[in-house]
């Protein structure tokens, strides 16, 4: 009888030990799964080998559009202005709004050399858009920060965002004076009112490029950096500034007392 009690006691003890081990093993597995989760955010690193796209003749333009250019108040454009196939009557800018005046404004109903120049510029714009869209995205920059770039510091390289890019607050583009940034955006680019794109470490506006399949919307009194080539409407709300270019491939441009300064 005593032997039976002894065996029962040993069996119960072993059962308790195995149960405890199973719980510990389960907890250990849970920790590993969490620490190895694919949801962890990857911090992009600089890619100094990124090359700038070739803008061709489009490089001389600060502003281009396809349908029309509307301006409800005077703006300041440093760089050529082009509208094609839209005609000159659909350009709402005054000659005084463009550095260099009327000779720097091109339209779809121009003739001779101005028309040829504008045609080549538009072809180069389309080529640059396609070339940027076809670039291989850096693996660490694919869907970086899920396209929410507010407060982020972005090193050089090629980024892709499949659900648009939103900048609700200041962001920083950081790198050397030879580094290049290409942002491939499926959808819209939205820069909030009063938000700024800052350059740091020697980064140059002339080396920043945005390729967007949708709209570009720059909020009131915001400050954007880079060359924007987008498919649809580009809207610059009151007081928005661009250290770069607005090149609207298939849509119109809406201006309200804005400044666009083409990088040299």
Secondary structure, 3 states (H helix, E strand, C coil): CHHHHHHHHHHHHHHHHHHHHHHHHHHHHHHHHHHCCCCCCCCCCCCCCCCCCCCHHHHHEEEEECCCEEECCCCEEECEEEECCCCHHHECCCHHHECCHHHHEEECCCCHHHHHHHHHHHHHHHHHHHHHHCCCCCHHHECHHHHECCCCEECCEEEEECCCEEECCCEEEECCCCCCEEEEECCCEEECCCCEEEEECCCCHHHEEEEECCCEEECCCCEEEEEEEECCCEEECCCCEEEEEEEECCCCEEECCCEEECCC
